[in-house]
Amino acid sequence: MKYERSSHLFKQAQESIPGGVNSPVRAFKSVGGHPIFLKSAKGAYLHDEDGNTYIDYINSWGPQILGHALPEVIDAIKTTAERGTSFGTPTELETSIAELILGMVPGIEQIRMVNSGTEACMSAIRLARGYTGADKIIKFTGCYHGHSDAFLIEAGSGAITFGSPTSPGVTKNTAKDTLVADFNNLQSVELLFEQYAGQIASVIIEPVAGNMGCIPPEDGFLQGLREICSAHNSLLIFDEVMTGFRLSKGGAASLFNVTPDITCFGKIIGGGLPVGAFAAKKEIMQYLAPVGAVYQAGTLSGNPLAMSAGYTLLNALNETPDVYSKLNARGTSMAHELREVFTRKSISHQINQIGSMLSVHFCHDSVRDFESAKKGDNKVFKQFFHHMLKSGIYLPPSAYESWFLCSEINTEEQLKTIEAANSFVPLT
């Protein structure tokens, strides 16, 4: 494959955009080389500025669950855009998608629309603090909840990739209110509640971690968190920016039968357009302005383009529940065949998979938390990434990210992916 146009565009972008990208992982620093500039996408495929085509396993980091440029979503955006793109006032669309989401996800009665997953999580912890009167939060090493100051403490994804889990610019006073526990380790959580009794407003977690690879919760872990939070009058927050409406139509809360106090959503509820939301029981949400004293606002919150796209996508998922069984089967089959390939080639590996999310780790031992994720051989991953890219397979450009499958990845795409993996030979 040739990348002359992408190379030129990256050099041009670096003059006017920090690092040439508007989100750090896109820069390919973790895997080397330069980023591929995309021109269009349709179904399971991406098309770049050099005319190359790839099977996509990022799917806009999750939301394109039914594939790119879904005709119904595109039509909805066009129709809505003709009426106006932003009003800064209420619309019926906001209520329609709110009612749809509340009917799909357990344990929520009201929802507030925002503009990103970062904003949703940031607002959720402010609400938790306002509701409980406590200041501290617990997050988990390797989990990423956006780039708000309170979350850039032992964060995952790009923060790991760039070697700075705690970002400069985060003040010590902010950092002291963020406590860090270990994923899949209830004892680490219990110790923090003992040490900071009465001071912890909330525990926030990705119910399936997606920013240190795909790491599912071990049996009893989420249930244990629910019990601990209830016992200490602390709120449990599920960051379902990745898992919401992807693992099931009711998200991880439905899949694992654990109901959090607050749920955060992201880009999938906008059909891939910029959006976020947080939701809870009415008792908690009534603490938000204009009803309550906890302030949160945004001119573009409930933007009609995002609301129409999201409503169309979520409605399609709601009306075709068998899409999840098909996605789950595809994810399970993909993981099984990748394991067979790497085992046959004597390449040390661990493949984590749940539903349509999976990750490949080049290591011996199981990957269950941040520490075990760090043991993966990133040199081998870099080689694997570029081998797959040259074979027309677009993977996340970081060993600490999850793959996301879409419903348009069928047998043909899976065969091409496995064939490409089968031809991979690590360099010693």
Wavefront OBJ file of the C-alpha trace (Angstrom):
o trace
v 0.000 0.000 0.000
v 1.071 3.567 -0.683
v 0.597 6.395 1.835
v 2.051 9.449 0.061
v -1.083 11.577 0.425
v -1.526 10.690 4.111
v 2.134 11.494 4.757
v 1.754 14.900 3.094
v -1.454 15.662 4.980
v 0.145 14.725 8.302
v 3.076 17.075 7.704
v 0.637 19.838 6.790
v -1.522 19.182 9.844
v 1.456 19.381 12.208
v 1.893 23.034 11.294
v -1.544 24.056 12.537
v -2.653 21.277 14.933
v -0.575 20.123 17.970
v 1.024 16.851 16.927
v -1.002 16.946 13.733
v -4.018 15.318 15.423
v -6.992 16.322 17.535
v -6.797 13.283 19.805
v -3.386 11.867 20.835
v -3.767 8.141 20.035
v -4.428 9.042 16.394
v -0.795 10.147 16.026
v 0.452 6.499 15.836
v 3.200 7.269 18.374
v 2.483 3.977 20.145
v 2.987 1.939 16.968
v 5.342 4.139 14.946
v 4.903 5.588 11.484
v 2.388 8.271 10.631
v -1.412 8.240 10.832
v -3.610 7.304 7.905
v -5.901 10.109 6.772
v -9.351 8.803 5.966
v -11.646 10.080 3.258
v -14.814 8.015 3.647
v -16.345 4.914 5.179
v -19.213 2.591 4.389
v -20.382 -0.517 6.198
v -17.344 -2.388 7.547
v -14.822 -0.545 5.373
v -12.654 2.572 5.565
v -11.205 4.375 2.528
v -8.150 6.612 2.899
v -6.819 9.583 0.955
v -4.422 7.334 -0.990
v -7.187 5.080 -2.292
v -6.500 2.214 0.145
v -9.353 0.233 1.696
v -9.410 -1.355 5.154
v -11.701 -3.539 7.227
v -12.409 -1.374 10.265
v -12.031 -2.693 13.830
v -12.252 0.722 15.488
v -15.691 1.791 14.268
v -15.195 5.302 15.663
v -14.173 3.692 18.973
v -17.481 1.891 19.307
v -20.556 3.779 18.117
v -20.721 2.500 14.542
v -22.169 -0.784 15.764
v -24.300 -1.227 12.632
v -21.525 -0.072 10.311
v -20.494 3.250 8.832
v -22.886 5.564 6.983
v -26.006 3.615 7.938
v -28.556 4.895 5.371
v -31.314 5.515 7.942
v -28.967 7.584 10.106
v -27.659 9.602 7.170
v -31.223 10.322 6.025
v -32.196 11.425 9.535
v -29.235 13.814 9.715
v -30.041 15.302 6.300
v -33.700 15.803 7.143
v -32.907 17.404 10.484
v -30.141 19.629 9.067
v -32.584 21.154 6.598
v -34.593 22.440 9.581
v -31.548 23.938 11.332
v -28.412 22.608 13.006
v -28.516 24.235 16.440
v -31.084 26.252 18.378
v -29.917 26.409 21.997
v -33.549 25.797 22.982
v -35.581 22.640 23.750
v -36.791 20.366 20.952
v -39.149 17.401 20.874
v -36.254 15.241 19.651
v -34.564 15.496 23.049
v -37.588 14.073 24.819
v -38.026 11.319 22.226
v -34.487 9.970 22.598
v -34.606 10.416 26.380
v -37.729 8.252 26.579
v -36.171 5.670 24.270
v -33.005 5.386 26.382
v -34.926 5.250 29.663
v -36.961 2.381 28.244
v -33.878 0.394 27.207
v -31.564 0.732 30.220
v -32.453 -0.531 33.703
v -32.338 1.634 36.811
v -32.612 5.106 35.271
v -35.562 7.510 35.372
v -34.162 10.796 34.047
v -31.303 11.687 31.717
v -29.311 14.841 30.922
v -27.759 15.245 27.468
v -24.242 16.677 27.150
v -21.646 16.826 24.372
v -19.092 14.097 25.084
v -18.278 11.127 27.266
v -15.756 13.279 29.128
v -18.456 15.816 29.946
v -20.871 13.071 31.009
v -18.412 11.536 33.480
v -17.253 14.926 34.764
v -20.862 15.953 35.382
v -21.708 12.611 36.994
v -19.079 12.983 39.712
v -20.127 16.588 40.365
v -23.688 15.349 40.778
v -22.517 12.521 43.070
v -20.620 14.991 45.234
v -23.584 17.338 45.389
v -25.953 14.508 46.280
v -23.783 12.852 48.951
v -21.973 15.893 50.355
v -18.667 14.005 50.144
v -15.633 15.089 48.092
v -13.537 12.070 47.170
v -14.044 9.596 44.325
v -12.570 6.182 43.607
v -11.469 5.246 40.111
v -9.469 2.270 38.888
v -5.916 2.140 37.567
v -6.016 1.907 33.773
v -9.635 3.018 33.437
v -10.171 6.156 31.366
v -13.148 8.435 31.851
v -12.152 11.316 29.639
v -9.665 14.131 30.102
v -11.290 15.970 33.000
v -8.703 16.774 35.716
v -10.208 14.431 38.296
v -9.795 11.422 35.972
v -6.217 11.883 34.766
v -4.852 9.964 37.730
v -3.568 6.533 36.715
v -5.627 6.802 33.531
v -5.637 4.324 30.683
v -5.468 4.465 26.909
v -3.552 7.474 25.593
v -2.210 8.359 29.024
v -0.508 4.950 29.194
v 0.647 5.170 25.585
v 2.402 8.472 26.179
v 3.933 7.396 29.475
v 2.284 10.055 31.650
v -0.617 8.511 33.579
v -0.951 11.700 35.654
v -1.041 14.683 33.320
v 0.805 17.937 33.993
v -1.766 20.645 34.602
v -3.709 18.576 37.131
v -3.365 20.332 40.485
v -2.374 18.557 43.687
v -5.614 19.640 45.336
v -7.601 18.013 42.540
v -5.504 14.864 42.615
v -5.898 14.378 46.374
v -9.647 13.839 45.957
v -9.164 11.032 43.423
v -8.416 7.685 45.053
v -7.192 4.801 42.934
v -8.094 1.114 43.312
v -7.148 -1.960 41.270
v -9.541 -3.337 38.676
v -10.977 -6.757 39.606
v -9.754 -6.317 43.195
v -12.515 -5.677 45.747
v -10.075 -5.650 48.653
v -8.343 -2.558 47.258
v -11.707 -0.793 47.240
v -12.623 -1.899 50.754
v -9.291 -0.608 52.094
v -9.963 2.855 50.644
v -13.418 2.988 52.216
v -11.862 2.056 55.563
v -9.136 4.671 55.225
v -11.472 7.474 54.058
v -14.658 6.586 55.906
v -17.504 8.991 55.171
v -15.479 10.942 52.594
v -16.148 9.007 49.381
v -18.921 10.339 47.140
v -18.692 7.771 44.378
v -16.928 4.877 42.723
v -16.648 5.259 38.939
v -15.735 2.350 36.697
v -15.841 1.085 33.140
v -17.848 -2.118 33.810
v -15.796 -3.675 31.031
v -12.471 -1.872 30.818
v -11.724 -0.743 27.286
v -8.699 1.483 27.759
v -6.116 -1.073 28.898
v -7.355 -3.595 26.392
v -10.727 -5.256 26.727
v -10.869 -6.520 30.319
v -14.181 -7.973 31.551
v -15.062 -7.929 35.246
v -14.426 -11.158 37.109
v -17.359 -12.992 38.681
v -18.704 -11.069 41.653
v -16.595 -7.943 41.107
v -19.339 -5.566 39.976
v -21.799 -7.093 42.430
v -19.244 -6.527 45.188
v -18.842 -2.879 44.207
v -22.608 -2.457 44.342
v -22.713 -3.884 47.871
v -19.775 -1.780 49.106
v -21.227 1.458 47.737
v -24.655 0.740 49.206
v -23.128 -0.069 52.603
v -21.207 3.232 52.675
v -23.879 5.521 51.143
v -21.631 6.135 48.162
v -22.875 6.246 44.567
v -21.769 3.650 42.015
v -21.197 5.183 38.566
v -20.958 3.035 35.437
v -19.042 4.680 32.600
v -20.842 3.003 29.694
v -19.399 5.262 27.004
v -18.027 2.115 25.331
v -20.302 -0.635 26.642
v -23.649 1.167 26.531
v -25.894 -0.258 23.787
v -22.942 -2.326 22.510
v -22.844 -5.329 24.840
v -26.632 -5.446 24.997
v -29.469 -3.030 24.397
v -29.427 -2.345 28.133
v -25.635 -2.115 28.261
v -23.393 -3.685 30.895
v -25.922 -2.960 33.653
v -28.366 -5.295 31.945
v -25.751 -7.836 30.881
v -24.292 -8.274 34.380
v -27.543 -7.589 36.257
v -25.937 -4.882 38.379
v -27.700 -1.525 38.642
v -25.472 1.514 39.238
v -26.707 4.767 40.752
v -25.556 6.869 37.783
v -24.867 5.727 34.216
v -22.765 7.669 31.698
v -23.194 7.305 27.941
v -21.194 8.554 24.972
v -20.981 8.704 21.220
v -23.254 5.769 20.364
v -26.327 7.729 21.527
v -25.492 10.298 18.844
v -25.065 7.735 16.083
v -21.384 8.704 16.006
v -21.950 12.461 16.290
v -20.497 14.335 19.303
v -22.725 13.590 22.289
v -22.830 12.253 25.812
v -25.347 11.823 28.616
v -25.678 10.816 32.244
v -28.724 9.288 33.865
v -30.003 8.126 37.258
v -33.079 7.755 39.411
v -35.220 10.889 39.594
v -34.250 11.435 43.249
v -30.616 11.935 42.219
v -31.216 13.813 38.960
v -33.428 16.343 40.758
v -30.253 17.736 42.340
v -29.350 19.189 38.916
v -30.110 22.769 37.906
v -32.605 24.186 37.133
v -34.439 22.032 39.705
v -31.557 21.616 42.132
v -28.328 23.395 43.042
v -25.765 21.278 41.132
v -24.952 23.348 38.049
v -24.391 21.907 34.588
v -25.127 23.538 31.236
v -24.199 23.491 27.552
v -25.369 25.388 24.460
v -25.031 22.348 22.204
v -26.456 19.830 24.692
v -29.293 18.023 22.936
v -28.095 19.215 19.517
v -30.783 18.226 16.977
v -28.365 16.554 14.546
v -26.957 14.285 17.259
v -30.398 13.602 18.721
v -31.887 12.571 15.366
v -28.912 10.373 14.472
v -28.851 8.778 17.914
v -32.585 8.172 18.038
v -32.472 6.471 14.650
v -29.559 4.216 15.583
v -30.868 3.276 19.038
v -34.334 2.635 17.639
v -32.817 0.266 15.069
v -30.978 -1.583 17.844
v -34.096 -1.698 19.993
v -36.201 -3.145 17.196
v -33.637 -5.778 16.113
v -32.430 -7.389 19.367
v -30.992 -10.373 17.472
v -28.195 -8.052 16.323
v -26.529 -8.656 19.691
v -26.569 -12.440 19.417
v -25.026 -12.139 15.947
v -22.372 -9.687 17.127
v -21.581 -11.868 20.140
v -21.227 -14.933 17.933
v -18.924 -13.057 15.561
v -16.782 -11.777 18.429
v -16.512 -15.251 19.974
v -15.617 -16.816 16.631
v -13.038 -14.116 15.856
v -11.340 -14.548 19.235
v -11.319 -18.354 18.875
v -9.731 -18.256 15.425
v -7.109 -15.707 16.467
v -6.164 -17.929 19.406
v -5.797 -20.880 17.054
v -3.554 -18.867 14.714
v -1.225 -17.610 17.444
v -1.089 -21.002 19.164
v -0.211 -22.739 15.910
v 2.533 -20.157 15.277
v 3.831 -20.454 18.884
v 3.283 -16.739 19.541
v 2.627 -15.971 23.198
v -0.767 -14.337 23.468
v -3.840 -13.583 25.522
v -7.067 -12.622 23.794
v -9.780 -11.026 25.902
v -13.271 -10.917 24.429
v -16.783 -10.128 25.508
v -19.495 -9.671 22.927
v -18.269 -7.472 20.090
v -15.266 -6.136 22.034
v -11.885 -7.885 22.093
v -8.179 -7.201 22.521
v -4.935 -8.982 21.670
v -2.111 -9.039 24.220
v 1.239 -10.607 23.371
v 2.066 -12.141 26.746
v 1.932 -15.468 28.639
v -0.308 -14.683 31.598
v -3.963 -13.693 31.703
v -4.769 -9.979 31.464
v -7.157 -8.961 34.248
v -5.987 -5.483 35.266
v -3.580 -2.681 34.425
v -0.473 -4.392 35.795
v -1.028 -7.555 33.753
v -1.887 -5.487 30.657
v 1.523 -3.773 30.914
v 3.260 -7.139 30.558
v 2.300 -7.397 26.902
v 5.142 -7.217 24.377
v 4.519 -3.873 22.705
v 7.300 -4.469 20.161
v 5.405 -7.461 18.826
v 2.170 -5.484 18.884
v 3.732 -2.727 16.767
v 4.845 -5.292 14.209
v 1.426 -6.930 14.238
v -0.365 -3.597 13.824
v 1.637 -2.578 10.747
v 1.419 -6.056 9.227
v -2.358 -5.976 9.553
v -2.543 -2.404 8.240
v -0.606 -3.375 5.109
v -2.990 -6.310 4.748
v -5.989 -3.986 4.733
v -7.015 -4.482 8.369
v -7.376 -1.302 10.464
v -6.787 -1.997 14.160
v -6.614 0.454 17.084
v -3.100 1.988 16.979
v -2.385 1.123 20.616
v -1.894 -2.098 22.570
v -4.123 -0.602 25.274
v -7.299 -0.239 23.241
v -10.193 -2.547 22.523
v -11.257 -3.686 19.067
v -14.904 -2.989 18.190
v -16.757 -5.153 15.710
v -19.758 -3.957 13.726
v -22.637 -5.988 12.315
v -21.270 -5.504 8.785
v -18.220 -7.648 9.567
v -19.336 -10.963 8.143
v -17.671 -14.234 7.176
v -15.763 -12.669 4.268
v -14.250 -9.942 6.458
v -13.442 -12.408 9.218
v -11.655 -14.734 6.776
v -9.554 -11.843 5.451
v -8.658 -10.828 8.997
v -7.644 -14.332 10.051
v -5.664 -14.849 6.821
v -3.748 -11.634 7.527
v -3.037 -12.711 11.115
v -1.922 -16.130 9.881
v 0.735 -14.549 7.666
v 2.210 -12.532 10.539
v 5.774 -13.437 11.516
v 7.248 -11.548 14.493
v 10.766 -10.233 14.006
v 13.242 -11.408 16.629
l 1 2 3 4 5 6 7 8 9 10 11 12 13 14 15 16 17 18 19 20 21 22 23 24 25 26 27 28 29 30 31 32 33 34 35 36 37 38 39 40 41 42 43 44 45 46 47 48 49 50 51 52 53 54 55 56 57 58 59 60 61 62 63 64 65 66 67 68 69 70 71 72 73 74 75 76 77 78 79 80 81 82 83 84 85 86 87 88 89 90 91 92 93 94 95 96 97 98 99 100 101 102 103 104 105 106 107 108 109 110 111 112 113 114 115 116 117 118 119 120 121 122 123 124 125 126 127 128 129 130 131 132 133 134 135 136 137 138 139 140 141 142 143 144 145 146 147 148 149 150 151 152 153 154 155 156 157 158 159 160 161 162 163 164 165 166 167 168 169 170 171 172 173 174 175 176 177 178 179 180 181 182 183 184 185 186 187 188 189 190 191 192 193 194 195 196 197 198 199 200 201 202 203 204 205 206 207 208 209 210 211 212 213 214 215 216 217 218 219 220 221 222 223 224 225 226 227 228 229 230 231 232 233 234 235 236 237 238 239 240 241 242 243 244 245 246 247 248 249 250 251 252 253 254 255 256 257 258 259 260 261 262 263 264 265 266 267 268 269 270 271 272 273 274 275 276 277 278 279 280 281 282 283 284 285 286 287 288 289 290 291 292 293 294 295 296 297 298 299 300 301 302 303 304 305 306 307 308 309 310 311 312 313 314 315 316 317 318 319 320 321 322 323 324 325 326 327 328 329 330 331 332 333 334 335 336 337 338 339 340 341 342 343 344 345 346 347 348 349 350 351 352 353 354 355 356 357 358 359 360 361 362 363 364 365 366 367 368 369 370 371 372 373 374 375 376 377 378 379 380 381 382 383 384 385 386 387 388 389 390 391 392 393 394 395 396 397 398 399 400 401 402 403 404 405 406 407 408 409 410 411 412 413 414 415 416 417 418 419 420 421 422 423 424 425 426 427 428
